[in-house]
Amino acid sequence: MYEVRVEQKAEKQLDKITKGNPMAARQIRDFVYVLLPTTQNPLSMHNIKKMQGKENTYRWRVGNYRIIGEVYSDILLIKIIKIASRQDAY
């Protein structure tokens, strides 16, 4: 199982989403804190794509939001660096 670390900036972004869209924020929290840590291989999930030009950086799609993170398979770590709406994520 992977350890998930959420950067402070991403946590603040999630707090803003909570104020505007609490239902979407709940989906994101469930994904980040429940589903990601329990998956055997986060790179095989159906909602993931590799970010071009960035090593170890991937994005997951959760509704209209994107979760951008770095995956370190050698140490079983996922570092969430950004959570944003689809139009603001890139």
Contact map, one row per residue, 1 for C-alpha under 8 A:
111000000000000000000000000000000000111100000000000000000000000000000000000100000000000000
111100000000000000000000000000000001111100000000000000000000000000000000000111000000000000
111110000000000000000000000000000000100000000000000000000000000000000000000111000000000000
011111000000000000000000000000011001100000000000000000000000000000000000000011110000000000
001111100000000000000000000000000000000000000000000000000000000000000000000011110000000000
000111110110000000000000000000000000000000000000000000000000000000000000000000111000000000
000011111110000000000000000000000000000000000000000000000000000000000000000000111100000000
000001111111000000000000000000000000000000000000000000000000000000000000000000000000000000
000000111111100000000000000000000000000000000000000000000000000000000000000000001100000000
000001111111110000000000000000000000000000000000000000000000000000000000000000011110000000
000001111111111000000000000000000000000000000000000000000000000000000000000000000010000000
000000011111111100000000000000000000000000000000000000000000000000000000000000000000000000
000000001111111110000000000000000000000000000000000000000000000000000000000000000111000000
000000000111111111000000100000000000000000000000000000000000000000000000000000000011000000
000000000011111111100000100000000000000000000000000000000000000000000000000000000000000000
000000000001111111110000000000000000000000000000000000000000000000000000000000000000000000
000000000000111111111101100000000000000000000000000000000000000000000000000000000000000000
000000000000011111111111110000000000000000000000000000000000000000000000000000000000000000
000000000000001111111100000000000000000000000000000000000000000000000000000000000000000000
000000000000000111111100000000000000000000000000000000000000000000000000000000000000000000
000000000000000011111111100000000000000000000000000000000000000000000000000000000000000000
000000000000000011111111110000000000000000000000000000000000000000000000000000000000000000
000000000000000001001111111000000000000000000000000000000000000000000000000000000000000000
000000000000000011001111111100000000000000000000000000000000001000000000000000000000000000
000000000000011011001111111110000000000000000000000000000000000000000000000000000000000000
000000000000000001000111111111000000000000000000000000000000000000000000000000000000000000
000000000000000000000011111111100000000000000000000000000000010000000000000000000000000000
000000000000000000000001111111110000000000000000000000000000010000000000000000000000000000
000000000000000000000000111111111100000000000000000000000000000000000000000000000000000000
000000000000000000000000011111111110000000000000000000000000000000000000000000000000000000
000000000000000000000000001111111111000000000000000000000000010000000000000000000000000000
000100000000000000000000000111111111100000000000000000000000000000000000000000000000000000
000100000000000000000000000011111111100000000000000000000000000000000000000000000000000000
000000000000000000000000000011111111110000000000000000000000000000000000000000000000000000
000000000000000000000000000001111111111000000000000000000000000000000000000000000000000000
010100000000000000000000000000111111111001000000000000000000000000000000000000000000000000
111100000000000000000000000000011111111000000000000000000000000000000000000000000000000000
110000000000000000000000000000000111111100000000000000000000000000000000000000000000000000
110000000000000000000000000000000011111111000000000000000000000000000000000000000000000000
110000000000000000000000000000000000011111000000000000000000000000000000000000000000000000
000000000000000000000000000000000000001111111000000000000000000000000000000000000000000000
000000000000000000000000000000000001001111111000000000000000000000000000000000000000000000
000000000000000000000000000000000000000011111001000000000000000000000000000000000000000000
000000000000000000000000000000000000000011111101000000000000000000000000000000000000000000
000000000000000000000000000000000000000011111111000000000000000000000000000000000000000000
000000000000000000000000000000000000000000011111000000000000000000000000000000000000000000
000000000000000000000000000000000000000000001111100000000001110000000000000000000000000000
000000000000000000000000000000000000000000111111110000000111100000000000000000000000000000
000000000000000000000000000000000000000000000011111000000111000000000000000000000000000000
000000000000000000000000000000000000000000000001111100011110000000000000000000000000000000
000000000000000000000000000000000000000000000000111111101110000000000000000000000000000000
000000000000000000000000000000000000000000000000011111000000000000000000000000000000000000
000000000000000000000000000000000000000000000000001111100000000000000000000000000000000000
000000000000000000000000000000000000000000000000001111111000000000000000000000000000000000
000000000000000000000000000000000000000000000000001011111000000000000000000000000000000000
000000000000000000000000000000000000000000000000010001111100000000000111000000000000000000
000000000000000000000000000000000000000000000000011001111110000000011110000000000000000000
000000000000000000000000000000000000000000000001111000011111000000011110000000000000000000
000000000000000000000000000000000000000000000001111000001111100001111000000000000000000000
000000000000000000000000000000000000000000000011100000000111110001110000000000000000000000
000000000000000000000000000000000000000000000011000000000011111111100000000000000000000000
000000000000000000000000001100100000000000000010000000000001111111100000000000000000000000
000000000000000000000001000000000000000000000000000000000000111111000000000000000000000000
000000000000000000000000000000000000000000000000000000000000111111000000000000000000110000
000000000000000000000000000000000000000000000000000000000000111111100000000000000011110010
000000000000000000000000000000000000000000000000000000000011111111110000000000000011110010
000000000000000000000000000000000000000000000000000000000011110011111000000000011111000000
000000000000000000000000000000000000000000000000000000001111000001111100000000011110000010
000000000000000000000000000000000000000000000000000000001110000000111110000001111100000000
000000000000000000000000000000000000000000000000000000011100000000011111000001111000000000
000000000000000000000000000000000000000000000000000000011100000000001111100111100000000000
000000000000000000000000000000000000000000000000000000010000000000000111111111000000000000
000000000000000000000000000000000000000000000000000000000000000000000011111110000000000000
000000000000000000000000000000000000000000000000000000000000000000000001111110000000000000
000000000000000000000000000000000000000000000000000000000000000000000001111110000000000000
111000000000000000000000000000000000000000000000000000000000000000000011111111000000000000
011110000000000000000000000000000000000000000000000000000000000000000011111111100000000000
011110000000000000000000000000000000000000000000000000000000000000001111000111110000000000
000111100000000000000000000000000000000000000000000000000000000000001110000011111000000000
000111100100000000000000000000000000000000000000000000000000000000111100000001111110000000
000001101100000000000000000000000000000000000000000000000000000000111100000000111110000000
000000101100100000000000000000000000000000000000000000000000000000111000000000011111000010
000000000110110000000000000000000000000000000000000000000000000011110000000000011111100010
000000000000110000000000000000000000000000000000000000000000000011100000000000000111111110
000000000000000000000000000000000000000000000000000000000000000111000000000000000011111110
000000000000000000000000000000000000000000000000000000000000000111000000000000000001111111
000000000000000000000000000000000000000000000000000000000000000000000000000000000001111111
000000000000000000000000000000000000000000000000000000000000000000000000000000000001111111
000000000000000000000000000000000000000000000000000000000000000011010000000000000111111111
000000000000000000000000000000000000000000000000000000000000000000000000000000000000011111
